[in-house]
Amino acid sequence: MGAAVDILMAGSLAIIPAQDSTPPPAESRTMHATAGQMLDLAEQFARRGSLREAETILSLLSHDPNPDVRNEARFRLAKLLQSQGKTSSAAVLLRQIIDEKSDAAVVRLELAQLLEKLGDVDGALRQVRAAQAGGLPLSVARLVDRYSEALRASRPFGASFELGLAPDSNINRATRSDTLGTVFGNFDIGNESQAKSGVGLELRGQAYRRFELRGDTRLLVRLSGSGDLYRASEFNDIAVDLAAGPELRIGRSRVNVEAGATQRWFGQKPFIRSVRLATTLAQPPGRRTQLRLSAAAAIVDNQLNNREDGEQYWGDASVERALSAMNGVALTVSLARESLKDPAYSTTSWRAGLLGWQDIGRMTLTAAAQYGRLHADERLVLFPEKRSEQYYQLSLGATFRRLTFHGFAPVARFTIERNRSSIAFYDYKRTRSEIGVTRAF
């Protein structure tokens, strides 16, 4: 805090000269003060209710070359903005401090509280786990444990949104093969049924509302949607989902039971309609670990092929662990069963995935890999063997918080998919790039 600060004073921040002196022009008056003195001055302005002047000083100091000075200024400015209801801007400042000082446990806990207010309970819990991974004094750790449990009583309403451009080598997940092997020999595959590339507009959004019921029980209502839109509208893929159900707290666990309905369109035409019943259990087995279990059953109406109507069942288990304050991993295993009208379309499948993330300065890198298998009950009459597949996916992503604007930051992702199938129609390769904006925290 010993760095000197030279500030050109004007307007309400001008230093008033003694009565017997002749004031110089406003643009030439300067004040020489240490950073500590300027922080004290900002505090005095804030106490008097002169919030604009306090913000001006703290904003200036938040760019000080001394990291201790600028992070102290950011922290105080975040608290000031929070007092004015500017929660999103305050959260961005706290995230900047953590980017430079990953072991700032107090700042992480402040950020967790803001994320909770913004409705991002999972993000808040992730910050709590990161703080605990960095090590906390016993007395503080006990307070954090209680706060972690209190996070289960989350914000009553909220929304999120993501927008981006997505160049895709295979927008219809189709084969590149020219022929299709059948029991009658090889058939030609028409150009319209082969893989198509394109650049799409990617939209993702969700809004939710919680209603108090009784005790620790709430009713959660969610509306979410997604869309991949292309110039060639016959490849547009749009989905809307509405779900509602109770949320319960049982000890340290969160349980959500919901009924939902989904409508999906492909090529501007109704594709799949379904209703489901699902349940999710979130349990922290340790201070640095989060366990999530979910299961669901659905009735599916394929509006293009009645033989694919039927029932779906699936479940997954995931474990997320903070390895340190700057990185972590998550492991997910899922099982799925489709019991459809035609046994040749009925399948059993599983997938396993591993995700890792690493904070580097004001950037977060993610890397993920998935592998899975699928087998059909029977073969389709046209084909010599049953459908059997191996699925691979690799992806890399980065969020650039240095370029944060109004709570959003640029994000980039690159994904490679490969589905090896015994039936050419289901055999495809795909690479997809996504460049867009998402919330910065």
C-alpha positions in Angstrom: 0.0 0.0 0.0 3.0 2.3 -0.1 2.8 3.2 -3.8 2.2 6.9 -4.5 -0.8 7.9 -6.6 -1.0 11.1 -8.6 -4.6 12.0 -9.5 -5.8 14.9 -11.5 -8.5 16.4 -9.3 -11.7 17.9 -10.8 -15.3 18.4 -10.0 -16.4 16.9 -6.7 -13.0 15.3 -6.1 -11.1 18.6 -6.2 -9.0 19.6 -3.2 -10.3 22.9 -2.0 -7.4 25.4 -1.5 -6.9 27.7 1.6 -8.9 30.9 1.5 -5.8 33.1 1.2 -4.4 31.3 -1.8 -5.1 31.7 -5.5 -6.4 28.5 -7.0 -4.7 27.3 -10.1 -6.9 26.1 -13.1 -8.8 22.9 -12.2 -7.0 20.9 -14.9 -3.6 21.6 -13.4 -4.4 20.8 -9.7 -3.0 17.4 -8.6 -2.9 15.5 -5.3 -0.1 13.2 -4.3 -1.2 10.4 -2.0 -0.3 6.8 -1.2 -2.6 4.0 -2.2 -3.5 3.5 1.5 -4.6 7.2 1.8 -6.7 6.9 -1.4 -8.4 3.8 0.0 -9.2 5.7 3.2 -10.5 8.6 1.1 -12.8 6.2 -0.8 -14.1 4.8 2.5 -14.9 8.3 3.7 -16.8 9.1 0.5 -18.8 5.8 0.9 -19.7 6.6 4.5 -21.0 10.0 3.5 -23.1 8.5 0.8 -20.9 9.8 -2.1 -20.9 6.5 -3.8 -20.0 7.8 -7.2 -16.8 9.4 -5.9 -15.9 6.2 -4.0 -16.4 4.1 -7.1 -14.2 6.5 -9.1 -11.3 6.1 -6.7 -11.6 2.4 -6.3 -12.0 1.8 -10.1 -8.7 3.8 -10.5 -6.9 1.8 -7.9 -8.2 -1.5 -9.3 -5.7 -1.0 -12.1 -2.7 -0.3 -9.8 0.5 -2.1 -10.8 0.8 -3.4 -7.2 -1.3 -6.6 -7.1 -2.1 -6.1 -3.4 -3.4 -2.6 -4.0 -5.5 -3.5 -7.0 -7.0 -6.6 -5.5 -7.9 -4.7 -2.2 -9.5 -2.0 -4.4 -11.4 -4.6 -6.4 -12.7 -6.3 -3.2 -13.9 -3.0 -1.8 -15.4 -2.0 -5.1 -17.2 -5.3 -5.3 -18.7 -4.8 -1.8 -19.7 -1.3 -2.8 -21.4 -2.5 -6.0 -23.1 -5.3 -4.1 -24.6 -2.8 -1.7 -26.2 -1.1 -4.7 -27.7 -4.3 -6.0 -25.1 -4.6 -8.8 -24.5 -8.3 -8.0 -23.3 -9.4 -11.5 -20.7 -6.6 -11.7 -19.5 -7.4 -8.2 -19.1 -11.1 -9.0 -17.0 -10.3 -12.0 -14.6 -8.2 -9.8 -14.3 -11.0 -7.3 -13.6 -13.5 -10.1 -10.7 -11.2 -11.2 -9.2 -11.4 -7.8 -9.3 -15.2 -7.7 -7.8 -15.3 -11.2 -4.7 -13.5 -9.8 -4.8 -15.0 -6.2 -6.3 -18.5 -6.3 -5.7 -19.0 -2.6 -7.9 -16.1 -1.6 -10.4 -18.3 0.3 -12.4 -15.3 1.8 -12.9 -13.9 -1.7 -14.1 -17.3 -3.0 -16.7 -17.4 -0.2 -17.8 -13.9 -1.0 -18.1 -15.0 -4.7 -20.1 -18.1 -3.7 -22.6 -15.9 -1.9 -23.0 -13.7 -5.0 -23.4 -16.7 -7.3 -26.1 -18.0 -4.9 -28.0 -14.7 -5.3 -27.6 -15.0 -9.1 -29.2 -18.4 -9.0 -26.0 -20.4 -9.8 -26.1 -22.7 -6.8 -23.8 -25.3 -8.4 -21.3 -22.6 -9.2 -21.5 -21.4 -5.6 -20.9 -24.9 -4.3 -17.9 -25.3 -6.7 -16.3 -22.1 -5.2 -16.9 -23.5 -1.7 -15.2 -26.8 -2.6 -12.3 -24.9 -4.2 -11.9 -22.8 -1.0 -11.8 -26.0 1.1 -9.3 -27.6 -1.3 -7.0 -24.7 -0.6 -7.1 -25.3 3.1 -9.0 -23.4 5.8 -8.5 -22.8 9.5 -10.7 -25.2 11.6 -12.9 -22.4 12.8 -13.4 -21.0 9.3 -13.9 -24.6 7.9 -16.8 -25.1 10.3 -18.5 -21.9 9.2 -18.0 -22.9 5.6 -19.6 -26.3 6.2 -22.7 -24.6 7.6 -22.7 -22.1 4.7 -22.4 -25.0 2.2 -25.5 -26.6 3.7 -27.3 -23.3 3.7 -26.8 -23.0 -0.1 -29.4 -25.7 -0.6 -32.0 -23.1 0.1 -31.3 -21.3 -3.2 -32.6 -18.3 -5.1 -36.4 -18.3 -5.9 -36.0 -17.4 -9.5 -33.3 -16.9 -12.2 -32.3 -17.4 -15.9 -29.3 -18.1 -18.0 -28.5 -17.7 -21.7 -25.8 -18.7 -24.2 -25.3 -17.5 -27.7 -22.7 -18.6 -30.3 -21.7 -19.5 -33.8 -21.0 -23.2 -34.4 -19.2 -24.4 -37.6 -20.0 -28.1 -37.9 -18.7 -30.7 -40.3 -21.8 -32.9 -40.0 -24.9 -31.0 -38.9 -27.2 -34.0 -39.5 -25.0 -36.7 -38.0 -25.1 -38.7 -41.2 -22.8 -41.1 -43.0 -20.3 -40.0 -45.7 -20.6 -43.4 -47.3 -22.0 -43.6 -50.9 -23.5 -47.1 -50.4 -25.5 -49.0 -47.8 -25.0 -52.8 -47.3 -28.2 -54.8 -47.1 -29.3 -58.4 -47.4 -30.2 -57.6 -51.0 -26.7 -56.1 -51.8 -25.4 -52.6 -51.8 -27.8 -49.7 -52.2 -26.8 -46.2 -53.2 -27.3 -43.5 -50.6 -28.7 -40.3 -52.0 -26.8 -37.1 -51.6 -29.6 -35.6 -49.4 -29.0 -38.5 -46.8 -25.3 -37.9 -46.5 -23.4 -35.7 -44.1 -23.8 -32.0 -44.6 -21.5 -29.3 -43.2 -22.6 -25.8 -42.2 -22.2 -22.9 -39.8 -25.1 -22.6 -37.3 -26.4 -20.2 -34.7 -26.4 -21.9 -31.4 -28.9 -20.8 -28.7 -29.2 -22.2 -25.2 -31.4 -20.8 -22.4 -33.2 -21.6 -19.2 -35.5 -19.8 -16.7 -36.7 -21.2 -13.4 -38.9 -20.3 -10.5 -39.1 -21.8 -7.0 -42.2 -21.6 -4.8 -42.2 -22.1 -1.1 -44.2 -25.2 0.0 -43.6 -26.4 3.6 -40.5 -26.6 5.7 -37.4 -27.4 3.6 -39.6 -28.3 0.5 -40.0 -26.1 -2.5 -41.6 -26.4 -5.9 -39.2 -25.9 -8.8 -40.5 -25.0 -12.2 -38.1 -24.9 -15.2 -38.5 -23.8 -18.8 -35.5 -24.5 -21.1 -34.8 -24.5 -24.8 -32.1 -25.0 -27.3 -31.6 -24.5 -31.0 -29.1 -25.0 -33.7 -30.2 -22.9 -36.7 -28.8 -23.1 -40.2 -29.3 -21.3 -43.5 -30.6 -24.6 -44.8 -33.7 -24.7 -42.5 -34.2 -28.4 -43.2 -31.4 -29.1 -40.7 -32.6 -26.8 -37.9 -32.7 -28.7 -34.6 -34.9 -27.1 -31.9 -36.1 -28.4 -28.5 -38.3 -26.9 -25.7 -38.6 -28.6 -22.3 -41.0 -27.8 -19.4 -40.5 -29.5 -16.0 -41.9 -29.1 -12.5 -41.5 -30.9 -9.2 -40.6 -30.6 -5.5 -37.1 -30.0 -4.1 -36.4 -31.4 -0.7 -33.5 -31.1 1.8 -32.7 -34.3 3.7 -29.7 -33.6 5.9 -26.9 -32.5 3.6 -28.6 -34.0 0.6 -30.7 -32.3 -2.0 -33.5 -34.3 -3.7 -35.4 -33.1 -6.7 -38.3 -35.1 -8.2 -39.9 -33.7 -11.4 -42.3 -34.4 -14.2 -41.5 -33.0 -17.6 -42.4 -32.8 -21.2 -40.2 -32.2 -24.2 -41.0 -31.3 -27.8 -38.2 -31.5 -30.5 -38.4 -30.3 -34.1 -36.0 -31.2 -36.9 -36.1 -29.4 -40.2 -39.0 -27.3 -39.0 -41.1 -30.5 -38.5 -42.2 -32.1 -35.2 -39.7 -34.9 -34.5 -40.0 -36.3 -31.0 -42.4 -35.7 -28.2 -42.0 -37.2 -24.8 -43.1 -37.0 -21.1 -41.0 -38.2 -18.2 -40.6 -38.6 -14.5 -37.1 -38.1 -13.1 -35.4 -37.8 -9.8 -31.9 -36.4 -8.8 -29.9 -36.7 -5.6 -27.0 -34.3 -4.8 -24.8 -35.3 -1.9 -21.5 -33.9 -0.7 -19.6 -36.9 0.7 -16.7 -34.6 1.6 -15.8 -31.0 1.7 -14.1 -31.2 -1.7 -16.4 -33.7 -3.4 -19.9 -33.6 -4.9 -21.9 -36.7 -5.8 -24.9 -36.6 -8.0 -27.2 -39.5 -8.9 -30.2 -39.3 -11.3 -32.7 -41.6 -12.9 -35.6 -41.1 -15.3 -38.3 -42.9 -17.2 -40.1 -41.5 -20.3 -42.8 -42.3 -22.8 -41.6 -41.3 -26.3 -43.7 -40.5 -29.4 -41.5 -40.4 -32.6 -43.6 -38.3 -34.9 -41.7 -39.4 -38.0 -41.6 -43.2 -37.4 -44.2 -45.0 -35.3 -42.0 -48.1 -34.9 -39.7 -45.9 -32.7 -42.5 -45.1 -30.2 -42.1 -46.7 -26.8 -40.3 -46.2 -23.4 -36.9 -44.9 -22.4 -35.1 -45.4 -19.1 -31.8 -43.9 -18.1 -29.6 -43.1 -15.1 -26.2 -41.6 -14.4 -23.8 -41.1 -11.6 -21.2 -38.3 -11.4 -18.5 -37.4 -8.9 -16.9 -34.0 -9.0 -13.8 -33.2 -6.9 -11.8 -30.1 -6.4 -8.1 -31.1 -6.5 -6.9 -27.7 -5.5 -8.2 -24.1 -5.6 -7.4 -23.9 -9.3 -8.3 -27.3 -10.8 -10.6 -30.3 -10.5 -12.0 -33.3 -12.2 -15.4 -35.0 -12.7 -16.3 -38.6 -13.6 -19.6 -39.5 -15.1 -21.1 -43.0 -15.9 -24.5 -43.3 -17.6 -26.8 -46.2 -18.6 -29.8 -46.0 -21.0 -32.4 -48.4 -22.2 -34.9 -47.8 -25.1 -37.8 -50.3 -25.2 -39.6 -49.4 -28.5 -42.4 -50.8 -30.5 -40.0 -52.5 -33.0 -37.3 -54.6 -31.2 -34.9 -53.7 -34.0 -34.9 -50.1 -32.8 -34.7 -51.1 -29.1 -31.2 -50.5 -27.7 -29.2 -50.8 -24.5 -26.2 -48.4 -24.1 -23.7 -47.0 -21.7 -21.2 -44.1 -21.6 -18.4 -43.0 -19.4 -16.8 -39.6 -19.4 -14.0 -37.7 -17.7 -13.8 -33.9 -17.4 -11.0 -31.7 -16.1 -10.6 -28.0 -15.7 -7.7 -25.7 -14.9 -7.7 -22.0 -14.1 -4.7 -20.2 -15.8 -4.8 -16.5 -14.9 -8.1 -15.1 -16.1 -8.8 -18.1 -18.3 -10.3 -21.5 -17.5 -9.4 -24.4 -19.7 -11.5 -27.6 -19.9 -10.8 -31.0 -21.4 -13.3 -33.9 -21.7 -13.4 -37.4 -23.1 -16.3 -39.9 -23.5 -16.5 -43.5 -24.6 -19.6 -45.6 -25.0 -21.2 -48.7 -26.5 -24.7 -49.5 -27.9 -26.4 -52.7 -28.9 -29.8 -53.3 -30.5 -32.1 -56.1 -29.4 -32.8 -57.4 -33.0 -31.7 -56.7 -36.5 -33.7 -54.6 -38.9 -35.1 -56.8 -41.7 -33.1 -54.9 -44.4 -29.7 -55.4 -42.7 -27.6 -58.5 -42.2 -26.7 -57.9 -38.6 -27.9 -56.1 -35.5 -27.0 -52.5 -34.8 -23.8 -52.3 -32.7 -21.8 -49.1 -32.0 -18.8 -47.6 -30.3 -18.9 -43.9 -29.5 -15.9 -41.6 -28.9 -15.9 -37.9 -28.1 -13.0 -35.5 -27.3 -13.5 -31.8 -26.5 -11.4 -28.8 -25.5 -12.8 -25.5 -24.2 -11.7 -22.2 -22.9 -13.4 -19.2 -21.2 -11.7 -15.9 -21.5 -12.7 -13.8 -18.5 -10.2 -11.0 -19.3 -12.7 -10.0 -22.0 -15.7 -9.9 -19.7 -18.5 -7.5 -20.7 -21.6 -7.0 -18.6 -21.2 -10.4 -16.9 -20.6 -12.4 -20.1 -17.2 -13.6 -21.4 -16.2 -15.2 -24.7 -16.0 -19.0 -24.8 -14.5 -21.3 -27.4 -15.0 -25.1 -27.7 -13.7 -27.7 -30.1 -15.3 -31.2 -30.3 -14.5 -34.3 -32.2 -17.1 -37.1 -32.4 -16.8 -40.6 -33.9 -19.6 -43.1 -33.9 -18.6 -46.5 -35.4 -21.6 -48.5 -36.3 -22.3 -51.8 -38.0 -25.0 -50.0 -40.1 -23.7 -47.3 -42.4 -26.7 -45.0 -41.7 -25.6 -44.6 -38.1 -21.8 -44.4 -38.8 -20.5 -40.9 -38.8 -17.7 -38.5 -38.0 -18.1 -35.0 -36.8 -16.0 -32.0 -35.8 -17.7 -28.9 -34.3 -16.3 -25.6 -33.2 -18.3 -23.1 -31.0 -17.4 -19.5 -30.5 -19.8 -17.5 -28.4 -20.5 -15.8 -25.1 -21.5 -17.2 -21.7 -21.7 -16.0 -18.2 -18.3 -15.3 -16.8 -18.7 -17.0 -13.5 
